[in-house]
Protein backbone atom coordinates (compact mmCIF):
# COMPACT_ATOMS: atom_id res chain seq x y z
CA UNK A 1 0.00 0.00 0.00
CA UNK A 2 1.40 3.40 -1.02
CA UNK A 3 0.22 6.87 -0.08
CA UNK A 4 1.01 10.41 -1.19
CA UNK A 5 3.70 10.63 1.48
CA UNK A 6 5.61 7.74 -0.07
CA UNK A 7 5.67 9.68 -3.35
CA UNK A 8 6.70 12.88 -1.52
CA UNK A 9 9.59 11.08 0.20
CA UNK A 10 10.70 9.39 -3.03
CA UNK A 11 10.83 12.74 -4.85
CA UNK A 12 12.74 14.52 -2.09
CA UNK A 13 15.12 11.63 -1.54
CA UNK A 14 16.44 12.21 -5.08
CA UNK A 15 17.08 15.89 -4.29
CA UNK A 16 18.23 15.75 -0.67
CA UNK A 17 20.72 12.97 -0.09
CA UNK A 18 21.05 13.96 3.57
CA UNK A 19 17.30 13.60 4.29
CA UNK A 20 16.24 10.71 6.52
CA UNK A 21 13.28 9.22 4.60
CA UNK A 22 11.75 7.54 7.67
CA UNK A 23 11.84 10.78 9.68
CA UNK A 24 10.39 12.69 6.74
CA UNK A 25 7.59 10.15 6.30
CA UNK A 26 6.69 10.34 10.00
CA UNK A 27 6.59 14.13 10.13
CA UNK A 28 4.68 14.56 6.87
CA UNK A 29 2.12 11.93 7.93
CA UNK A 30 1.69 13.57 11.33
CA UNK A 31 1.17 16.93 9.61
CA UNK A 32 -1.37 15.45 7.17
CA UNK A 33 -3.30 13.80 9.99
CA UNK A 34 -3.28 17.02 12.04
CA UNK A 35 -4.56 18.94 9.01
CA UNK A 36 -7.24 16.28 8.39
CA UNK A 37 -8.39 16.43 12.04
CA UNK A 38 -8.46 20.23 11.96
CA UNK A 39 -10.51 20.31 8.75
CA UNK A 40 -12.95 17.69 10.07
CA UNK A 41 -13.34 19.64 13.32
CA UNK A 42 -13.91 22.88 11.40
CA UNK A 43 -16.54 21.19 9.18
CA UNK A 44 -18.33 19.78 12.23
CA UNK A 45 -18.32 23.19 13.90
CA UNK A 46 -19.59 24.87 10.74
CA UNK A 47 -22.50 22.42 10.60
CA UNK A 48 -23.35 23.40 14.20
CA UNK A 49 -22.92 27.11 13.49
CA UNK A 50 -20.16 27.34 16.10
CA UNK A 51 -16.78 28.94 15.76
CA UNK A 52 -13.71 27.13 17.12
CA UNK A 53 -13.21 29.67 19.90
CA UNK A 54 -16.86 29.32 20.94
CA UNK A 55 -16.52 25.57 21.14
CA UNK A 56 -13.34 25.92 23.22
CA UNK A 57 -15.25 27.98 25.82
CA UNK A 58 -18.07 25.39 25.93
CA UNK A 59 -15.53 22.56 26.13
CA UNK A 60 -13.68 24.25 28.98
CA UNK A 61 -16.87 24.71 30.97
CA UNK A 62 -17.99 21.14 30.24
CA UNK A 63 -14.62 19.80 31.38
CA UNK A 64 -15.19 21.47 34.79
CA UNK A 65 -17.83 18.85 35.62
CA UNK A 66 -21.17 19.62 37.27
CA UNK A 67 -22.38 22.31 37.71
CA UNK A 68 -20.25 23.39 34.69
CA UNK A 69 -19.28 26.80 36.03
CA UNK A 70 -16.07 28.78 36.36
CA UNK A 71 -15.02 32.29 37.21
CA UNK A 72 -13.96 34.48 34.30
CA UNK A 73 -10.36 34.45 35.54
CA UNK A 74 -10.36 30.61 35.72
CA UNK A 75 -11.72 30.44 32.18
CA UNK A 76 -9.21 32.99 30.90
CA UNK A 77 -6.33 31.05 32.47
CA UNK A 78 -7.50 27.71 31.06
CA UNK A 79 -8.00 29.20 27.60
CA UNK A 80 -4.75 31.21 27.65
CA UNK A 81 -6.58 34.53 27.20
CA UNK A 82 -6.56 37.89 28.88
CA UNK A 83 -9.68 38.78 30.87
CA UNK A 84 -10.55 41.39 28.26
CA UNK A 85 -10.28 38.92 25.38
CA UNK A 86 -12.38 36.41 27.30
CA UNK A 87 -15.04 39.01 28.05
CA UNK A 88 -15.34 39.76 24.32
CA UNK A 89 -15.80 36.04 23.65
CA UNK A 90 -18.39 35.50 26.36
CA UNK A 91 -20.82 38.19 25.16
CA UNK A 92 -21.83 36.42 21.88
CA UNK A 93 -22.12 33.08 23.69
CA UNK A 94 -24.38 34.66 26.29
CA UNK A 95 -26.49 36.32 23.58
CA UNK A 96 -26.86 32.91 21.88
CA UNK A 97 -28.03 31.42 25.17
CA UNK A 98 -25.09 28.99 25.37
CA UNK A 99 -23.70 30.40 28.62
CA UNK A 100 -25.03 32.55 31.44
CA UNK A 101 -23.10 34.97 33.64
CA UNK A 102 -24.38 35.26 37.18
CA UNK A 103 -23.27 37.15 40.25
CA UNK A 104 -22.55 35.32 43.48
CA UNK A 105 -25.07 36.20 46.16
CA UNK A 106 -22.46 36.74 48.88
CA UNK A 107 -20.28 39.07 46.81
CA UNK A 108 -22.03 40.74 43.85
CA UNK A 109 -18.62 41.64 42.37
CA UNK A 110 -17.86 37.94 41.81
CA UNK A 111 -19.14 36.53 38.54
CA UNK A 112 -19.60 32.90 37.55
CA UNK A 113 -19.91 31.68 33.97
CA UNK A 114 -22.25 28.72 33.60
CA UNK A 115 -22.95 26.37 30.72
CA UNK A 116 -26.68 26.52 29.94
CA UNK A 117 -28.81 23.60 28.75
CA UNK A 118 -28.50 24.96 25.20
CA UNK A 119 -24.72 25.23 25.60
CA UNK A 120 -24.54 21.71 26.99
CA UNK A 121 -26.60 20.42 24.03
CA UNK A 122 -24.42 22.31 21.51
CA UNK A 123 -21.29 20.83 23.08
CA UNK A 124 -22.75 17.30 23.05
CA UNK A 125 -23.84 17.58 19.38
CA UNK A 126 -20.41 18.71 18.28
CA UNK A 127 -18.56 16.20 20.45
CA UNK A 128 -20.69 13.36 19.00
CA UNK A 129 -19.88 14.40 15.42
CA UNK A 130 -16.18 14.73 16.25
CA UNK A 131 -16.20 11.33 17.97
CA UNK A 132 -17.82 9.67 14.94
CA UNK A 133 -15.22 11.22 12.60
CA UNK A 134 -12.35 10.07 14.80
CA UNK A 135 -13.75 6.55 15.21
CA UNK A 136 -14.22 6.28 11.43
CA UNK A 137 -10.62 7.28 10.74
CA UNK A 138 -9.19 4.89 13.33
CA UNK A 139 -11.41 2.02 12.16
CA UNK A 140 -8.72 0.96 9.66
CA UNK A 141 -6.58 -0.07 12.65
CA UNK A 142 -7.23 -3.05 14.89
CA UNK A 143 -7.74 -2.31 18.60
CA UNK A 144 -4.19 -3.60 19.25
CA UNK A 145 -2.79 -1.31 16.54
CA UNK A 146 -4.69 1.62 18.02
CA UNK A 147 -3.17 0.92 21.46
CA UNK A 148 0.31 0.62 19.93
CA UNK A 149 -0.13 3.89 18.05
CA UNK A 150 -1.39 5.64 21.21
CA UNK A 151 1.61 4.33 23.16
CA UNK A 152 4.11 5.42 20.50
CA UNK A 153 2.55 8.86 20.23
CA UNK A 154 2.63 9.18 24.03
CA UNK A 155 6.39 8.60 23.94
CA UNK A 156 6.76 11.40 21.41
CA UNK A 157 4.53 13.77 23.38
CA UNK A 158 6.42 13.07 26.61
CA UNK A 159 9.71 13.75 24.83
CA UNK A 160 8.34 16.96 23.33
CA UNK A 161 6.93 18.15 26.67
CA UNK A 162 10.01 17.27 28.73
CA UNK A 163 12.82 17.65 26.26
CA UNK A 164 14.93 20.65 25.43
CA UNK A 165 13.76 23.19 22.92
CA UNK A 166 14.30 22.01 19.35
CA UNK A 167 17.59 23.11 17.94
CA UNK A 168 17.72 25.13 14.78
CA UNK A 169 20.64 24.12 12.58
CA UNK A 170 22.88 26.97 11.64
CA UNK A 171 23.77 27.51 8.05
CA UNK A 172 27.45 27.49 7.28
CA UNK A 173 28.87 30.98 7.02
CA UNK A 174 30.34 31.89 3.70
CA UNK A 175 33.91 33.06 3.42
CA UNK A 176 32.66 36.54 2.58
CA UNK A 177 30.90 36.97 5.96
C-alpha positions in Angstrom: 0.0 0.0 0.0 1.4 3.4 -1.0 0.2 6.9 -0.1 1.0 10.4 -1.2 3.7 10.6 1.5 5.6 7.7 -0.1 5.7 9.7 -3.3 6.7 12.9 -1.5 9.6 11.1 0.2 10.7 9.4 -3.0 10.8 12.7 -4.9 12.7 14.5 -2.1 15.1 11.6 -1.5 16.4 12.2 -5.1 17.1 15.9 -4.3 18.2 15.8 -0.7 20.7 13.0 -0.1 21.1 14.0 3.6 17.3 13.6 4.3 16.2 10.7 6.5 13.3 9.2 4.6 11.7 7.5 7.7 11.8 10.8 9.7 10.4 12.7 6.7 7.6 10.1 6.3 6.7 10.3 10.0 6.6 14.1 10.1 4.7 14.6 6.9 2.1 11.9 7.9 1.7 13.6 11.3 1.2 16.9 9.6 -1.4 15.5 7.2 -3.3 13.8 10.0 -3.3 17.0 12.0 -4.6 18.9 9.0 -7.2 16.3 8.4 -8.4 16.4 12.0 -8.5 20.2 12.0 -10.5 20.3 8.7 -13.0 17.7 10.1 -13.3 19.6 13.3 -13.9 22.9 11.4 -16.5 21.2 9.2 -18.3 19.8 12.2 -18.3 23.2 13.9 -19.6 24.9 10.7 -22.5 22.4 10.6 -23.4 23.4 14.2 -22.9 27.1 13.5 -20.2 27.3 16.1 -16.8 28.9 15.8 -13.7 27.1 17.1 -13.2 29.7 19.9 -16.9 29.3 20.9 -16.5 25.6 21.1 -13.3 25.9 23.2 -15.2 28.0 25.8 -18.1 25.4 25.9 -15.5 22.6 26.1 -13.7 24.3 29.0 -16.9 24.7 31.0 -18.0 21.1 30.2 -14.6 19.8 31.4 -15.2 21.5 34.8 -17.8 18.9 35.6 -21.2 19.6 37.3 -22.4 22.3 37.7 -20.2 23.4 34.7 -19.3 26.8 36.0 -16.1 28.8 36.4 -15.0 32.3 37.2 -14.0 34.5 34.3 -10.4 34.5 35.5 -10.4 30.6 35.7 -11.7 30.4 32.2 -9.2 33.0 30.9 -6.3 31.1 32.5 -7.5 27.7 31.1 -8.0 29.2 27.6 -4.7 31.2 27.6 -6.6 34.5 27.2 -6.6 37.9 28.9 -9.7 38.8 30.9 -10.6 41.4 28.3 -10.3 38.9 25.4 -12.4 36.4 27.3 -15.0 39.0 28.0 -15.3 39.8 24.3 -15.8 36.0 23.7 -18.4 35.5 26.4 -20.8 38.2 25.2 -21.8 36.4 21.9 -22.1 33.1 23.7 -24.4 34.7 26.3 -26.5 36.3 23.6 -26.9 32.9 21.9 -28.0 31.4 25.2 -25.1 29.0 25.4 -23.7 30.4 28.6 -25.0 32.5 31.4 -23.1 35.0 33.6 -24.4 35.3 37.2 -23.3 37.2 40.3 -22.6 35.3 43.5 -25.1 36.2 46.2 -22.5 36.7 48.9 -20.3 39.1 46.8 -22.0 40.7 43.8 -18.6 41.6 42.4 -17.9 37.9 41.8 -19.1 36.5 38.5 -19.6 32.9 37.5 -19.9 31.7 34.0 -22.2 28.7 33.6 -22.9 26.4 30.7 -26.7 26.5 29.9 -28.8 23.6 28.8 -28.5 25.0 25.2 -24.7 25.2 25.6 -24.5 21.7 27.0 -26.6 20.4 24.0 -24.4 22.3 21.5 -21.3 20.8 23.1 -22.7 17.3 23.0 -23.8 17.6 19.4 -20.4 18.7 18.3 -18.6 16.2 20.5 -20.7 13.4 19.0 -19.9 14.4 15.4 -16.2 14.7 16.2 -16.2 11.3 18.0 -17.8 9.7 14.9 -15.2 11.2 12.6 -12.3 10.1 14.8 -13.7 6.5 15.2 -14.2 6.3 11.4 -10.6 7.3 10.7 -9.2 4.9 13.3 -11.4 2.0 12.2 -8.7 1.0 9.7 -6.6 -0.1 12.7 -7.2 -3.0 14.9 -7.7 -2.3 18.6 -4.2 -3.6 19.2 -2.8 -1.3 16.5 -4.7 1.6 18.0 -3.2 0.9 21.5 0.3 0.6 19.9 -0.1 3.9 18.0 -1.4 5.6 21.2 1.6 4.3 23.2 4.1 5.4 20.5 2.5 8.9 20.2 2.6 9.2 24.0 6.4 8.6 23.9 6.8 11.4 21.4 4.5 13.8 23.4 6.4 13.1 26.6 9.7 13.8 24.8 8.3 17.0 23.3 6.9 18.1 26.7 10.0 17.3 28.7 12.8 17.7 26.3 14.9 20.7 25.4 13.8 23.2 22.9 14.3 22.0 19.4 17.6 23.1 17.9 17.7 25.1 14.8 20.6 24.1 12.6 22.9 27.0 11.6 23.8 27.5 8.1 27.5 27.5 7.3 28.9 31.0 7.0 30.3 31.9 3.7 33.9 33.1 3.4 32.7 36.5 2.6 30.9 37.0 6.0 
